């Protein structure tokens, strides 16, 4: 079956760095997305990786290893506004998105 | 440019009642979809459409109907609501179905079925 695993909840301190991991098992693979979702709001796009390696976008970076079925989202210089859920989603061979349950990130001052 | 507009934002139904969740987008996106989001679970695809006049079932289609008469609108109908349909519903659209197309989500509709 197809599956996405990510931690349920993580806590980090303002100004620090946090890494949110995601492992996936899909029928074929056409890329991996990260979305951010603040409580009570809609998910918004953060990043897309289809090739191995690190993609940096300001304070946020996303990494992919296709051979390991693994991705992570790295958030630097954490701010209180980064408190949100982070959703990992893999695109399978039929271009259907398989979603993880999300990681709730709590930022403490 | 409003993006994806969903209505209503909140709704309470009694078991057996019917209702329609409205979704409209003004980005000329071909692909539109409906998801439900439940605690502890990933987003689950209910129905989707790759263009006007074309709809297909997703992972959890039972109890829901959709239609796509125009590119802009993609309503979701609950014919006879059940408590198991209590959830947050998101409409999402993208330029095309395949490829690395970023989804734009509506603000969500929180439905409670008593």
Interface residues (C-beta under 8 A of the other chain):
Chain A: X4 X8 X30 X31 X33 X35 X40 X41 X42 X43 X44 X45 X48 X50 X87 X89 X91 X95 X96 X97 X98 X99 X100 X101 X102
Chain B: X40 X41 X42 X43 X44 X45 X90 X97 X98 X99 X100 X102 X103 X104 X105 X106 X107 X108
